[in-house]
Amino acid sequence: MVSIVSGIIFFLLLCYIVLLMQYKKWFSHLKEFHVNNTHPSGNLRFSIIIPARDEEENIDLCLRSILANDYPLNSYEILVIDDFSTDQTARIIQDISSRYLNVRLLKMEHLIPNAAQLNSYKKKAIELAIGKSTGDWIITTDADCTVGPKWLSSFEKYIDQTNNIFVAAPVKFTNNGSFISIFQGLDFLSLQGITAASVSAGFHSMCNGANLCYKKEAFLAVDGFKGVDQLASGDDMFLMHKIQTAFPDRIGYLFGREVIVSTKPMPDVKSFLNQRIRWASKADSYQDKRIIFVLVGVYLLNLSLLLGLLACFFYPPFILIWLISIFVKILFEIRFLLPVSRFYNSTKLLLYFPLMEIPHIIYTVLAGFLGKFGKYQWKGRTVK
């Protein structure tokens, strides 16, 4: 029995290592994109869409960071769509919009009659805002995000040079030094590294809605979120896959520091788990089977390692096999994350990586299971 369990773990670990090293190879082929001191032309008109629900602590800083961009004010608009906020979010947006003509507040309560029937408020919010937008290009971000001064000019220059119609871009978590912040930072670092590697190589579709840009014509051509609008999350990856299917050679990843969007980590374990369960809930709905294959493989590896840890209590000699497996896993994960962390200026986070391995295995198994079979709380709503 021990030899069978060991064989399963080693086989899954070998597949995982091969995949990680392939991601590392793809990531190493990325060339960093620079805007330099090029003055933006403003020829592309952007509509920046920000869904917001109870974001009074974040929305002001988010909007100010966008408005501080070097892109001409008359070449972009910001549409903040308020998702039934119960705090002062709408008032803060109204105050800023009274001083900036390119900032508009939309309220979902004024635009949809039967909100109680929705399961994905965010997709509906984005869809409604696109319907009210005037730009040819849509950029989505979140209300708790901040951007750099060359965010928009980076998108403009990249689109001009590549002619892509869907552009994924990097996102990073800020770090306040707490355990949960470091844990999320490392977890998200791996996700972002895989995103950059897989999209640039055309291996599978992956992105984050906190930093996306796509042509409005492409959104309309694939009927937006139709067909996936019943799913609570996935406003980013489901749309990406639809556009990639329709326009397979016009998807890109903007690999540049000047376009990085920063966002806050979840403040506590409960909210973090709810966020990750929400992300995991869409896993078996992906049309891109390569993503499902990768997710299942990674989940089975973590599950086997967790069960192996439990087996050590009943059969102590197994602990040597388990420790070797964990050591090898950590070693290759750090090899993959090292160049990723350099890009994000987060190499110090790797010092904590070995300490986070076992909690990360437990969280992966738990979030994957609850994402499939459970419910979760998000923004004061219970979602299934």
C-alpha positions in Angstrom: 0.0 0.0 0.0 2.8 2.4 0.9 4.5 1.8 -2.4 1.3 2.5 -4.3 0.7 5.7 -2.5 4.3 6.7 -3.0 4.1 5.9 -6.7 0.9 8.1 -7.1 2.6 11.0 -5.3 5.8 10.8 -7.3 3.9 10.5 -10.6 1.8 13.5 -9.9 4.8 15.4 -8.6 6.8 14.6 -11.8 3.9 15.9 -14.0 3.7 19.0 -11.8 7.5 19.7 -12.1 7.4 19.2 -15.9 4.5 21.7 -16.1 6.2 24.2 -13.8 9.4 24.1 -15.8 7.5 24.6 -19.0 5.8 27.7 -17.5 9.3 28.9 -16.3 10.6 28.5 -19.9 7.7 30.5 -21.4 8.0 33.2 -18.7 11.7 33.5 -19.5 10.9 34.2 -23.1 8.8 37.3 -22.2 10.3 40.6 -23.2 9.4 43.5 -20.9 7.3 46.2 -22.6 8.4 49.8 -22.0 6.6 53.0 -22.8 9.7 55.1 -22.0 9.1 58.8 -22.4 6.8 58.5 -25.4 4.0 61.0 -25.3 0.6 59.3 -25.7 -1.3 60.4 -28.8 -4.7 59.9 -27.3 -5.9 58.3 -30.5 -7.5 55.4 -28.7 -10.6 56.3 -26.7 -10.8 54.1 -23.5 -13.9 53.5 -21.4 -12.6 52.4 -18.0 -15.3 50.3 -16.2 -15.2 49.9 -12.4 -17.9 47.8 -10.7 -18.1 49.0 -7.0 -20.0 47.6 -4.0 -19.4 49.1 -0.6 -16.0 50.5 -1.5 -16.0 53.8 0.4 -12.5 53.1 1.8 -11.0 52.5 -1.6 -12.8 54.2 -4.5 -11.4 57.7 -4.0 -7.8 56.4 -4.2 -8.6 54.2 -7.2 -10.1 57.1 -9.2 -7.4 59.5 -8.3 -4.7 57.1 -9.4 -6.4 56.8 -12.8 -7.0 60.5 -13.2 -3.3 61.0 -12.5 -2.4 59.2 -15.7 -0.5 61.1 -18.5 -3.2 60.2 -21.0 -5.3 63.1 -22.3 -8.4 63.5 -20.2 -10.7 63.9 -23.2 -9.5 60.5 -24.6 -10.9 58.3 -21.8 -13.9 58.1 -19.5 -14.4 56.4 -16.2 -17.7 54.6 -15.6 -18.1 53.5 -12.0 -21.2 51.3 -11.7 -22.5 51.1 -8.1 -23.7 47.6 -7.2 -26.3 48.5 -4.6 -23.8 49.9 -2.1 -25.0 50.4 1.4 -22.2 52.8 2.4 -20.9 56.2 1.0 -19.5 54.8 -2.2 -21.9 56.6 -4.5 -21.5 59.9 -2.7 -17.7 59.8 -3.1 -18.0 59.0 -6.8 -20.6 61.9 -7.3 -18.2 64.3 -5.6 -15.3 63.4 -7.9 -17.6 63.3 -11.0 -18.7 66.9 -10.2 -15.0 68.0 -10.7 -14.1 65.7 -13.6 -16.4 65.6 -16.6 -14.9 62.2 -17.7 -16.1 60.4 -14.5 -19.6 59.1 -14.5 -21.6 57.3 -11.8 -24.1 54.6 -12.9 -26.4 52.9 -10.4 -27.6 49.3 -11.0 -30.7 50.0 -9.0 -31.7 52.5 -11.8 -30.8 50.1 -14.6 -32.2 46.7 -13.8 -35.7 45.9 -12.4 -35.1 42.3 -11.1 -31.7 42.4 -9.4 -32.8 39.6 -7.0 -32.8 37.1 -9.9 -29.1 37.7 -10.7 -26.4 35.3 -9.7 -23.6 37.3 -11.2 -23.9 41.0 -10.3 -20.4 41.9 -11.5 -21.0 40.5 -15.1 -24.3 42.4 -15.2 -22.6 45.6 -13.9 -19.9 45.4 -16.6 -22.5 44.6 -19.3 -24.6 47.6 -18.3 -21.6 49.9 -18.2 -20.4 48.8 -21.7 -23.9 49.6 -23.0 -23.4 53.2 -21.7 -19.8 53.6 -22.8 -18.6 55.8 -25.6 -15.1 54.4 -26.0 -14.0 51.9 -28.6 -11.8 50.1 -26.0 -13.0 48.8 -22.7 -10.7 48.6 -19.7 -11.8 46.9 -16.5 -10.4 47.2 -13.1 -11.7 46.9 -9.5 -12.6 49.6 -7.0 -9.9 48.5 -4.6 -7.1 48.9 -7.2 -4.6 51.6 -8.0 -2.7 52.2 -11.2 0.5 53.9 -12.3 0.7 57.2 -14.3 1.5 55.4 -17.6 -1.2 52.7 -17.3 -3.3 54.0 -20.2 -0.4 55.1 -22.4 1.0 51.6 -22.0 -2.2 50.0 -23.3 -2.3 52.5 -26.2 1.3 51.9 -27.3 0.9 48.1 -26.9 -2.3 48.0 -28.9 -0.8 50.1 -31.7 2.2 47.8 -32.0 0.4 44.5 -31.8 -3.1 45.0 -33.2 -4.4 42.6 -30.5 -8.1 43.1 -29.5 -7.9 41.4 -26.0 -5.0 42.3 -23.7 -4.4 40.7 -20.3 -2.0 42.6 -17.9 -0.3 42.1 -14.6 -1.8 42.5 -11.1 0.0 42.4 -7.8 -1.1 42.4 -4.1 0.2 45.1 -1.7 1.9 43.6 1.4 1.3 44.9 4.9 3.6 42.3 6.5 0.9 40.1 8.1 0.8 36.4 7.7 -2.4 36.5 5.6 -1.0 39.2 3.4 2.3 37.3 2.8 0.3 34.1 2.1 -1.9 35.8 -0.4 1.0 37.6 -2.0 2.9 34.3 -2.7 -0.3 32.5 -3.9 -1.1 35.4 -6.2 2.5 35.6 -7.4 2.3 32.1 -8.7 -1.1 32.7 -10.4 0.3 35.8 -12.1 3.4 34.0 -13.3 1.3 31.2 -14.8 -1.0 33.8 -16.4 1.9 35.6 -18.1 3.5 32.4 -19.3 0.4 30.6 -20.5 -1.2 33.6 -22.3 2.0 34.6 -24.1 2.7 31.0 -25.2 -0.9 30.5 -26.3 -1.2 27.5 -24.1 -4.4 28.3 -22.3 -6.6 31.3 -21.5 -6.0 33.0 -18.2 -6.4 36.6 -16.9 -7.5 38.8 -14.1 -10.4 41.3 -14.4 -8.5 43.9 -12.3 -6.4 44.7 -15.4 -8.0 43.8 -18.7 -8.4 45.7 -22.0 -10.5 44.6 -25.0 -12.1 46.1 -28.0 -15.8 46.8 -27.5 -16.5 45.4 -31.0 -15.0 42.0 -29.8 -17.2 42.0 -26.7 -20.3 42.6 -28.8 -19.2 40.1 -31.5 -19.2 37.2 -29.0 -22.4 38.4 -27.3 -20.6 39.5 -24.2 -21.3 37.2 -21.2 -24.2 35.4 -22.9 -24.0 31.7 -22.0 -21.9 32.3 -18.9 -24.0 35.0 -17.2 -25.6 32.5 -14.8 -22.2 31.8 -13.2 -21.3 33.9 -10.2 -17.7 34.7 -11.2 -15.6 34.5 -14.3 -16.2 37.9 -15.8 -12.6 37.8 -17.0 -11.6 34.3 -18.0 -14.9 33.2 -19.6 -14.9 36.3 -21.7 -11.3 35.8 -22.7 -12.0 32.3 -23.9 -15.0 33.4 -26.0 -12.9 36.1 -27.6 -9.9 33.8 -28.1 -12.2 31.2 -29.8 -13.5 33.9 -32.2 -10.2 35.7 -32.7 -7.5 33.2 -31.9 -4.5 35.2 -33.0 -5.4 38.5 -31.4 -5.0 37.8 -27.7 -1.9 39.2 -25.9 -0.3 39.8 -22.6 1.2 43.2 -21.8 4.3 42.3 -19.8 5.4 45.6 -18.4 6.0 47.1 -14.9 4.3 50.4 -15.9 1.0 48.7 -16.5 0.9 46.7 -13.2 -2.3 47.2 -11.2 -2.0 47.0 -7.4 -4.8 45.7 -5.2 -5.3 45.0 -1.5 -5.2 41.4 -0.2 -8.2 40.1 1.8 -8.0 41.4 5.4 -8.6 38.0 7.1 -8.7 34.2 6.5 -12.5 34.1 6.2 -12.7 36.7 3.4 -9.6 35.2 1.7 -11.2 31.8 1.6 -14.5 33.2 0.4 -12.6 34.9 -2.5 -10.7 31.8 -3.5 -13.8 29.6 -3.2 -15.5 32.1 -5.5 -12.6 31.8 -8.0 -12.6 28.0 -7.7 -16.4 27.7 -8.3 -16.0 28.4 -12.0 -13.3 25.7 -12.6 -15.5 23.0 -14.1 -17.2 25.5 -16.3 -14.2 26.4 -18.4 -14.5 25.6 -22.1 -10.7 25.5 -22.3 -10.1 21.9 -21.3 -6.4 22.5 -20.9 -7.1 24.7 -17.9 -9.3 22.0 -16.4 -6.6 19.4 -17.0 -4.0 21.6 -15.2 -6.3 22.4 -12.3 -7.3 18.8 -11.7 -3.7 17.7 -11.8 -2.6 20.3 -9.3 -5.6 19.5 -7.1 -4.8 15.8 -7.1 -1.2 16.4 -6.2 -2.1 18.6 -3.2 -4.8 16.2 -2.1 -2.4 13.3 -2.3 0.2 15.2 -0.2 -2.4 16.1 2.4 -3.6 12.5 2.7 0.1 11.5 2.8 0.6 13.8 5.8 -2.3 12.2 7.6 -0.9 8.8 6.7 2.3 9.7 8.5 0.5 9.6 11.9 -0.6 6.0 11.2 2.6 4.8 9.5 5.5 6.9 10.8 8.1 5.5 8.3 6.1 7.2 5.5 7.2 10.6 6.7 10.6 10.4 4.9 8.8 9.9 1.6 6.5 12.7 2.4 9.3 15.1 3.4 11.2 14.4 0.2 8.1 15.1 -1.9 7.5 18.4 -0.1 11.2 19.4 -0.4 11.2 18.7 -4.1 7.9 20.5 -4.6 9.1 23.6 -2.8 12.5 23.6 -4.7 10.9 23.6 -8.1 8.2 26.1 -7.1 10.8 28.5 -5.9 12.7 28.0 -9.2 9.6 29.0 -11.1 8.7 31.9 -8.8 12.2 33.5 -8.7 12.0 35.3 -12.1 8.3 36.1 -11.5 9.1 37.7 -8.1 11.9 39.8 -9.7 9.5 41.2 -12.2 7.1 42.2 -9.4 10.0 43.4 -7.1 8.8 40.8 -4.5 11.8 38.5 -4.1 11.7 39.0 -0.3 8.4 37.1 -0.2 10.2 33.9 -1.2 11.9 33.8 2.2 8.5 32.9 3.6 7.7 30.3 1.0 8.7 27.1 2.8 6.6 28.2 5.8 3.5 28.6 3.7 3.7 25.3 1.9 1.6 23.2 4.2 -1.1 25.9 4.8 -1.2 26.3 1.0 -1.8 22.6 0.4 -4.6 22.6 3.0 -6.2 25.8 1.5 -5.9 24.4 -2.1 -7.8 21.2 -1.2 -10.4 23.1 0.9 -11.1 25.9 -1.6 -11.3 23.4 -4.5 -13.8 21.2 -2.7 -16.0 24.1 -1.4 -15.8 25.8 -4.8 -17.4 22.7 -6.3 -19.9 21.6 -3.6 -20.4 24.6 -1.3 -21.7 28.1 -1.1 -19.8 31.3 -0.1 -20.3 34.8 1.1 -19.3 37.7 -1.1 -19.9 41.4 -0.6 -22.8 40.5 1.8 -24.4 38.0 -0.5 -24.6 34.3 -0.4 -23.7 32.8 -3.7 -23.9 29.3 -5.0 
